[in-house]
Amino acid sequence: MKRAKISVKATFEEFDENGDGDISKSEFIEALRKLRINDLSTMQIDALWNSLDADHSGSIDYREFVSKLERYGVKNRDPYEDIIYQMIEAAHKARIKSMADFFKVIDAE
């Protein structure tokens, strides 16, 4: 997703073919096929499915999808949120204690 510059939300929506807010197992298998992931055995697909369907409801909702991806380092941020996140991280690294101090660093004039 990162290399293709596709957001987590857009990926979920692409997988959710019928737009009902959940990814069914058949939609999931179709998404794997579209991604050209054809070398998984039925047992491997089932294991992957079960790891994504955390509540074992028979479908993957957006929360489950995001939660699993975040565990693997995929962030659910749009480009603007990512800029803010990077600014916050930089402020923490610089040990800036307050927003006023942060703005002083940004607005040197």
TORLO-401581 format. One line per field, with one value per atom (N, C-alpha, C, O): residue in one letter; atom name; x, y, z. Coordinates in pm, 1 decimal, always signed. Example, Ala and Ser with C-alpha at 12.3 -4.5 7.8 and 13.67 -1.06 7.14 Angstrom:
2
r	A, A, A, A, S, S, S, S .
a	N, CA, C, O, N, CA, C, O .
c1	+1319.0, +1230.0, +1320.0, +1423.6, +1285.0, +1367.0, +1290.0, +1340.9 .
c2	-569.0, -450.0, -330.0, -331.9, -225.0, -106.0, +3.0, +113.8 .
c3	+780.0, +780.0, +780.0, +846.5, +708.0, +714.0, +787.0, +803.9 .
This chain:
109
r	M, M, M, M, K, K, K, K, R, R, R, R, A, A, A, A, K, K, K, K, I, I, I, I, S, S, S, S, V, V, V, V, K, K, K, K, A, A, A, A, T, T, T, T, F, F, F, F, E, E, E, E, E, E, E, E, F, F, F, F, D, D, D, D, E, E, E, E, N, N, N, N, G, G, G, G, D, D, D, D, G, G, G, G, D, D, D, D, I, I, I, I, S, S, S, S, K, K, K, K, S, S, S, S, E, E, E, E, F, F, F, F, I, I, I, I, E, E, E, E, A, A, A, A, L, L, L, L, R, R, R, R, K, K, K, K, L, L, L, L, R, R, R, R, I, I, I, I, N, N, N, N, D, D, D, D, L, L, L, L, S, S, S, S, T, T, T, T, M, M, M, M, Q, Q, Q, Q, I, I, I, I, D, D, D, D, A, A, A, A, L, L, L, L, W, W, W, W, N, N, N, N, S, S, S, S, L, L, L, L, D, D, D, D, A, A, A, A, D, D, D, D, H, H, H, H, S, S, S, S, G, G, G, G, S, S, S, S, I, I, I, I, D, D, D, D, Y, Y, Y, Y, R, R, R, R, E, E, E, E, F, F, F, F, V, V, V, V, S, S, S, S, K, K, K, K, L, L, L, L, E, E, E, E, R, R, R, R, Y, Y, Y, Y, G, G, G, G, V, V, V, V, K, K, K, K, N, N, N, N, R, R, R, R, D, D, D, D, P, P, P, P, Y, Y, Y, Y, E, E, E, E, D, D, D, D, I, I, I, I, I, I, I, I, Y, Y, Y, Y, Q, Q, Q, Q, M, M, M, M, I, I, I, I, E, E, E, E, A, A, A, A, A, A, A, A, H, H, H, H, K, K, K, K, A, A, A, A, R, R, R, R, I, I, I, I, K, K, K, K, S, S, S, S, M, M, M, M, A, A, A, A, D, D, D, D, F, F, F, F, F, F, F, F, K, K, K, K, V, V, V, V, I, I, I, I, D, D, D, D, A, A, A, A, E, E, E, E .
a	N, CA, C, O, N, CA, C, O, N, CA, C, O, N, CA, C, O, N, CA, C, O, N, CA, C, O, N, CA, C, O, N, CA, C, O, N, CA, C, O, N, CA, C, O, N, CA, C, O, N, CA, C, O, N, CA, C, O, N, CA, C, O, N, CA, C, O, N, CA, C, O, N, CA, C, O, N, CA, C, O, N, CA, C, O, N, CA, C, O, N, CA, C, O, N, CA, C, O, N, CA, C, O, N, CA, C, O, N, CA, C, O, N, CA, C, O, N, CA, C, O, N, CA, C, O, N, CA, C, O, N, CA, C, O, N, CA, C, O, N, CA, C, O, N, CA, C, O, N, CA, C, O, N, CA, C, O, N, CA, C, O, N, CA, C, O, N, CA, C, O, N, CA, C, O, N, CA, C, O, N, CA, C, O, N, CA, C, O, N, CA, C, O, N, CA, C, O, N, CA, C, O, N, CA, C, O, N, CA, C, O, N, CA, C, O, N, CA, C, O, N, CA, C, O, N, CA, C, O, N, CA, C, O, N, CA, C, O, N, CA, C, O, N, CA, C, O, N, CA, C, O, N, CA, C, O, N, CA, C, O, N, CA, C, O, N, CA, C, O, N, CA, C, O, N, CA, C, O, N, CA, C, O, N, CA, C, O, N, CA, C, O, N, CA, C, O, N, CA, C, O, N, CA, C, O, N, CA, C, O, N, CA, C, O, N, CA, C, O, N, CA, C, O, N, CA, C, O, N, CA, C, O, N, CA, C, O, N, CA, C, O, N, CA, C, O, N, CA, C, O, N, CA, C, O, N, CA, C, O, N, CA, C, O, N, CA, C, O, N, CA, C, O, N, CA, C, O, N, CA, C, O, N, CA, C, O, N, CA, C, O, N, CA, C, O, N, CA, C, O, N, CA, C, O, N, CA, C, O, N, CA, C, O, N, CA, C, O, N, CA, C, O, N, CA, C, O, N, CA, C, O, N, CA, C, O, N, CA, C, O, N, CA, C, O, N, CA, C, O, N, CA, C, O, N, CA, C, O, N, CA, C, O, N, CA, C, O, N, CA, C, O, N, CA, C, O, N, CA, C, O, N, CA, C, O, N, CA, C, O .
c1	+81.3, +0.0, +86.0, +56.8, +192.8, +279.1, +345.8, +349.2, +399.0, +464.2, +365.8, +401.3, +244.7, +143.9, +75.5, -6.3, +109.8, +50.7, -100.9, -172.0, -148.8, -291.6, -317.6, -247.7, -415.9, -446.4, -508.8, -558.8, -504.6, -567.1, -716.5, -775.1, -777.4, -921.6, -955.4, -1050.9, -878.2, -902.4, -883.5, -957.3, -785.5, -762.5, -880.8, -928.9, -928.3, -1044.6, -1164.3, -1233.8, -1187.7, -1301.5, -1288.3, -1388.1, -1166.8, -1143.2, -1173.5, -1230.7, -1135.2, -1161.0, -1310.3, -1361.9, -1379.1, -1521.7, -1603.2, -1658.3, -1609.5, -1668.9, -1814.4, -1854.4, -1893.5, -2035.3, -2063.5, -2177.6, -1959.5, -1974.4, -2056.6, -2111.1, -2066.6, -2148.6, -2073.0, -2130.2, -1945.9, -1867.9, -1795.2, -1727.7, -1808.0, -1739.2, -1679.8, -1734.3, -1566.8, -1506.3, -1543.7, -1507.7, -1616.4, -1651.8, -1532.4, -1437.2, -1538.9, -1429.1, -1416.5, -1305.0, -1527.9, -1520.1, -1460.7, -1384.4, -1494.6, -1433.3, -1283.3, -1204.0, -1245.3, -1105.0, -1027.6, -919.3, -1083.9, -1017.1, -1006.9, -905.4, -1109.9, -1106.6, -1000.0, -931.6, -985.5, -882.5, -743.2, -655.9, -721.9, -592.5, -565.6, -453.6, -669.4, -655.1, -618.2, -530.0, -685.6, -657.0, -515.0, -451.2, -466.5, -329.9, -227.1, -107.0, -277.2, -193.5, -120.0, -6.9, -187.6, -135.7, -205.5, -309.1, -147.2, -210.3, -140.7, -184.4, -34.2, +44.2, +13.5, +90.2, -97.2, -133.2, -224.1, -315.0, -197.2, -284.1, -413.3, -420.4, -512.4, -639.1, -613.7, -674.4, -525.3, -492.7, -427.4, -457.2, -340.2, -275.4, -376.4, -372.3, -465.4, -570.0, -657.5, -690.9, -694.7, -776.8, -704.5, -766.0, -575.8, -497.9, -490.1, -505.2, -466.7, -461.8, -597.6, -606.4, -702.4, -838.5, -867.4, -916.9, -836.5, -864.0, -785.2, -832.3, -666.2, -588.1, -647.7, -635.4, -711.5, -774.8, -912.8, -949.5, -988.0, -1122.6, -1111.6, -1144.1, -1064.7, -1031.7, -1149.8, -1132.9, -1269.6, -1386.4, -1459.9, -1563.8, -1405.5, -1460.4, -1607.6, -1688.0, -1640.8, -1778.2, -1809.3, -1925.3, -1706.0, -1726.1, -1703.8, -1718.7, -1667.4, -1633.5, -1529.7, -1512.1, -1462.2, -1359.5, -1414.6, -1441.4, -1431.4, -1475.9, -1353.1, -1239.6, -1377.9, -1267.7, -1174.8, -1053.0, -1231.6, -1151.3, -1054.1, -937.1, -1101.6, -1015.2, -905.4, -789.3, -942.8, -849.2, -736.6, -618.9, -773.9, -675.7, -588.5, -466.5, -650.4, -577.0, -467.8, -354.9, -501.1, -402.3, -289.3, -172.2, -324.0, -221.5, -129.1, -8.6, -185.9, -103.1, -2.4, +108.1, -40.2, +54.1, +174.9, +282.0, +156.8, +265.9, +328.2, +402.0, +298.4, +363.4, +297.1, +351.1, +181.6, +109.3, +25.2, -58.6, +47.4, -21.3, -148.8, -154.4, -249.3, -378.0, -389.1, -472.0, -303.9, -304.2, -307.9, -246.1, -382.3, -376.9, -252.9, -188.3, -218.0, -94.1, -87.2, +20.4, -200.0, -200.7, -177.4, -102.8, -242.5, -220.7, -76.2, -19.3, -17.0, +121.1, +215.7, +312.1, +188.7, +271.0, +262.6, +364.8, +142.5, +124.5, +196.8, +264.3, +182.4, +250.1, +401.8, +466.8, +458.5, +601.9, +644.5, +751.5, +560.9, +591.1, +590.2, +676.7, +494.6, +487.2, +608.5, +668.0, +644.7, +763.2, +888.6, +971.8, +902.7, +1018.9, +1020.0, +1125.9, +904.3, +895.1, +936.6, +1007.0, +893.9, +933.0, +1084.1, +1147.9, +1140.5, +1285.2, +1364.6, +1472.1, +1310.5, +1378.5, +1348.2, +1394.7, +1270.4, +1231.9, +1159.9, +1180.8, +1076.9, +995.9, +878.7, +806.8, +860.8, +764.1, +623.5, +526.1, +611.4, +478.7, +455.4, +548.8, +328.4, +293.8, +352.4, +393.3, +356.3, +413.1, +559.4, +603.5, +634.8, +775.2, +788.2, +879.3, +696.9, +697.4, +678.2, +749.5, +581.3, +556.8, +671.4, +695.4, +742.5, +860.2, +968.1, +1037.8, +980.6, +1079.7, +1038.9, +1123.2, +912.5, +864.4, +867.3, +910.3, +821.5, +809.9, +923.8, +904.4, +1040.2, +1157.5, +1149.9, +1219.5, +1068.1, +1055.7, +955.0, +930.8 .
c2	-118.4, +0.0, +125.1, +222.1, +121.9, +238.9, +266.2, +380.1, +160.4, +177.3, +225.0, +305.4, +176.8, +215.6, +347.1, +398.7, +401.2, +525.8, +518.0, +608.9, +405.2, +383.6, +382.1, +313.4, +456.1, +464.3, +334.2, +253.1, +316.9, +200.5, +201.6, +98.4, +319.0, +330.6, +292.6, +218.7, +342.5, +309.4, +159.8, +99.7, +100.5, -43.5, -121.3, -214.9, -82.1, -149.6, -139.0, -237.5, -18.8, +2.0, -79.9, -127.7, -96.1, -178.1, -325.2, -394.4, -372.8, -511.3, -535.0, -642.3, -434.7, -444.4, -417.6, -309.0, -517.5, -501.3, -454.4, -373.8, -503.7, -466.8, -341.1, -295.6, -285.2, -159.6, -165.6, -64.0, -283.8, -296.3, -265.2, -274.2, -228.9, -194.3, -311.2, -294.5, -428.4, -548.0, -621.8, -618.9, -687.9, -771.7, -915.5, -968.3, -978.4, -1119.6, -1204.4, -1155.1, -1330.9, -1419.2, -1429.2, -1433.9, -1432.4, -1440.2, -1311.4, -1316.6, -1196.4, -1070.6, -1071.2, -1022.4, -1126.3, -1134.6, -1221.7, -1184.4, -1337.4, -1428.0, -1362.5, -1377.3, -1291.1, -1220.0, -1110.4, -1088.7, -1041.3, -937.0, -998.6, -941.2, -1114.2, -1182.6, -1217.1, -1201.9, -1263.5, -1297.2, -1173.0, -1178.6, -1061.3, -936.5, -887.8, -826.9, -915.7, -877.3, -977.2, -963.8, -1076.9, -1182.8, -1264.2, -1308.8, -1281.5, -1368.1, -1502.5, -1530.0, -1583.4, -1709.8, -1833.0, -1945.4, -1813.4, -1927.8, -1971.6, -2048.1, -1924.3, -1963.8, -2086.2, -2096.1, -2177.8, -2294.8, -2254.0, -2146.7, -2337.9, -2312.1, -2295.4, -2210.0, -2375.8, -2366.5, -2231.1, -2171.8, -2183.0, -2053.5, -1938.3, -1843.5, -1947.7, -1845.3, -1844.2, -1737.6, -1962.7, -1971.4, -1911.5, -1841.8, -1937.7, -1883.5, -1730.8, -1661.1, -1680.5, -1536.0, -1473.6, -1371.7, -1535.2, -1487.8, -1482.7, -1382.1, -1590.5, -1596.9, -1492.5, -1442.9, -1459.4, -1356.7, -1217.9, -1131.1, -1195.7, -1066.5, -1055.0, -948.5, -1162.4, -1163.7, -1189.5, -1297.5, -1086.5, -1100.6, -1142.1, -1217.8, -1093.9, -1127.2, -1251.9, -1289.3, -1315.4, -1438.7, -1423.9, -1515.2, -1306.9, -1279.3, -1331.7, -1335.8, -1371.5, -1416.8, -1306.9, -1327.9, -1188.0, -1077.4, -989.2, -994.7, -908.7, -818.2, -676.9, -628.2, -611.5, -471.9, -381.5, -427.1, -254.0, -158.5, -155.1, -147.1, -161.2, -157.3, -274.8, -257.1, -393.3, -511.7, -497.3, -529.9, -448.9, -431.6, -336.6, -367.0, -221.7, -120.9, -174.3, -157.4, -237.8, -290.3, -387.3, -379.8, -476.9, -576.5, -508.8, -541.4, -416.2, -348.6, -264.7, -258.4, -200.6, -119.6, -205.6, -160.4, -329.8, -420.0, -450.4, -484.8, -437.4, -460.8, -330.7, -330.9, -220.2, -94.0, -9.8, +93.8, -51.6, +28.3, +130.3, +94.2, +254.9, +362.9, +402.3, +404.2, +433.0, +474.3, +626.4, +682.1, +692.0, +838.1, +886.9, +829.0, +995.4, +1056.8, +1146.6, +1164.2, +1203.4, +1282.7, +1399.1, +1429.8, +1464.0, +1577.1, +1529.7, +1591.6, +1419.7, +1363.0, +1318.8, +1331.4, +1267.7, +1222.8, +1340.6, +1327.2, +1455.6, +1574.6, +1615.8, +1645.1, +1618.0, +1654.6, +1554.4, +1592.9, +1425.8, +1322.0, +1343.2, +1331.9, +1373.6, +1396.4, +1519.3, +1520.3, +1622.2, +1741.4, +1709.5, +1756.3, +1631.7, +1592.4, +1509.6, +1530.1, +1415.5, +1332.8, +1419.2, +1397.8, +1516.3, +1605.9, +1687.1, +1708.0, +1732.5, +1808.8, +1722.7, +1769.8, +1598.2, +1507.1, +1483.7, +1485.8, +1461.6, +1438.5, +1560.7, +1548.3, +1679.7, +1804.1, +1843.2, +1946.1, +1759.9, +1782.1, +1916.7, +1985.7, +1951.2, +2072.5, +2040.1, +1942.4, +2122.6, +2091.6, +2146.8, +2089.9, +2255.5, +2315.5, +2354.6, +2364.6, +2376.2, +2420.5, +2559.3, +2588.8, +2644.4, +2779.5, +2769.0, +2839.3, +2681.5, +2661.0, +2603.9, +2639.9, +2515.2, +2455.1, +2562.6, +2564.8, +2651.3, +2757.6, +2857.4, +2916.9, +2876.0, +2964.8, +2907.6, +2981.5, +2775.6, +2709.8, +2725.8, +2751.9, +2710.4, +2719.6, +2863.4, +2889.5, +2956.0, +3095.8, +3175.3, +3244.2, +3165.0, +3229.1, +3381.3, +3446.8, +3438.5, +3584.1, +3634.2, +3754.7 .
c3	+0.0, +0.0, +0.0, -70.1, +79.8, +88.1, -46.5, -93.1, -108.7, -238.3, -344.2, -430.5, -338.2, -436.5, -399.9, -476.0, -282.1, -232.4, -225.4, -268.1, -169.6, -150.6, -1.0, +73.5, +42.9, +185.8, +236.0, +158.1, +366.3, +428.8, +398.9, +366.2, +410.4, +385.2, +240.8, +217.1, +145.1, +3.9, -20.9, -99.1, +45.1, +30.5, +84.4, +20.4, +203.8, +262.5, +168.7, +143.6, +117.4, +27.4, -100.5, -154.5, -148.3, -267.3, -238.6, -322.8, -120.2, -81.9, -59.2, -90.3, -5.0, +27.2, -99.8, -118.2, -185.6, -318.0, -315.8, -399.8, -221.1, -219.5, -136.2, -129.4, -73.0, -1.4, +125.9, +169.1, +186.9, +307.5, +436.9, +545.6, +426.1, +544.9, +608.4, +710.0, +550.2, +598.1, +479.0, +368.6, +503.4, +399.9, +431.7, +536.9, +340.0, +357.7, +316.9, +256.4, +350.4, +314.1, +162.1, +110.0, +90.8, -56.0, -113.5, -210.0, -55.5, -99.8, -71.1, -151.5, +42.9, +81.2, -17.8, -63.0, -51.0, -145.3, -282.7, -350.7, -323.8, -451.9, -449.6, -549.6, -336.6, -324.7, -337.2, -402.3, -275.9, -289.3, -435.6, -484.4, -504.7, -646.5, -728.0, -813.7, -701.0, -772.8, -745.3, -831.2, -624.0, -587.9, -640.1, -616.6, -710.9, -768.1, -661.5, -680.7, -550.2, -443.5, -462.2, -401.6, -545.8, -586.5, -530.9, -555.9, -456.7, -413.3, -269.8, -211.3, -212.7, -77.0, -80.6, -163.0, +9.9, +21.2, +92.7, +152.6, +86.2, +156.3, +305.5, +370.1, +359.2, +501.6, +534.4, +638.1, +448.2, +469.7, +458.8, +537.2, +362.0, +348.3, +473.1, +524.7, +521.8, +642.8, +763.1, +843.8, +775.6, +887.9, +879.1, +979.4, +759.8, +739.2, +769.3, +837.8, +717.7, +742.6, +893.0, +943.7, +962.8, +1106.4, +1184.9, +1287.2, +1137.4, +1207.8, +1184.9, +1271.2, +1070.9, +1042.8, +1107.1, +1156.7, +1106.4, +1164.3, +1314.9, +1364.2, +1386.0, +1528.4, +1614.3, +1709.9, +1581.9, +1664.0, +1613.5, +1667.7, +1510.1, +1451.9, +1412.9, +1431.9, +1357.9, +1316.9, +1177.0, +1136.0, +1104.4, +967.5, +866.4, +746.0, +916.1, +826.4, +895.6, +1017.3, +815.6, +868.8, +857.9, +748.1, +972.3, +966.8, +960.1, +974.2, +938.6, +920.2, +1040.6, +1024.9, +1161.1, +1283.6, +1289.6, +1323.7, +1257.0, +1256.6, +1151.3, +1176.5, +1034.8, +924.1, +963.2, +944.0, +1018.0, +1059.1, +1171.8, +1170.2, +1268.2, +1384.1, +1341.1, +1389.4, +1251.7, +1206.6, +1128.4, +1147.7, +1041.6, +962.5, +1051.0, +1027.1, +1153.0, +1243.0, +1317.9, +1348.0, +1348.2, +1414.8, +1327.3, +1377.4, +1196.5, +1102.6, +1052.2, +953.6, +1119.6, +1089.3, +982.1, +943.5, +933.1, +834.1, +909.0, +991.6, +880.3, +950.4, +877.2, +754.2, +955.0, +900.0, +904.5, +976.5, +826.1, +824.8, +680.9, +591.7, +660.9, +529.6, +526.2, +629.5, +411.6, +402.0, +500.9, +552.4, +528.1, +621.3, +765.6, +841.5, +800.9, +933.9, +950.0, +1058.4, +844.8, +850.4, +875.8, +951.2, +813.5, +837.2, +984.0, +1046.2, +1039.1, +1180.5, +1269.9, +1365.3, +1238.7, +1316.7, +1315.1, +1419.0, +1198.2, +1187.8, +1268.2, +1328.9, +1268.3, +1347.0, +1496.3, +1570.3, +1539.6, +1680.9, +1719.5, +1825.3, +1632.7, +1658.8, +1668.7, +1756.9, +1579.1, +1581.8, +1711.1, +1770.3, +1754.5, +1879.4, +1998.1, +2087.4, +1999.5, +2108.1, +2107.7, +2212.9, +1990.5, +1980.8, +2024.8, +2083.6, +1995.7, +2034.4, +2179.6, +2228.6, +2246.3, +2386.5, +2406.4, +2506.2, +2311.2, +2322.6, +2413.6, +2392.5, +2514.2, +2619.9, +2595.7, +2645.0, +2521.3, +2505.0, +2359.5, +2279.9, +2327.4, +2192.1, +2164.9, +2052.6, +2268.1, +2251.2, +2209.7, +2118.8, +2276.0, +2240.0, +2099.2, +2024.7, +2064.0, +1931.3, +1823.9, +1723.6, +1846.1, +1749.3, +1741.6, +1636.5, +1853.4, +1851.3, +1759.4, +1689.9, +1760.4, +1674.9, +1527.6, +1441.9, +1500.1, +1360.9, +1310.2, +1197.8, +1393.3, +1353.2, +1416.9, +1517.0, +1358.8, +1415.0, +1413.1, +1490.8, +1327.4, +1319.0, +1418.2, +1426.1 .
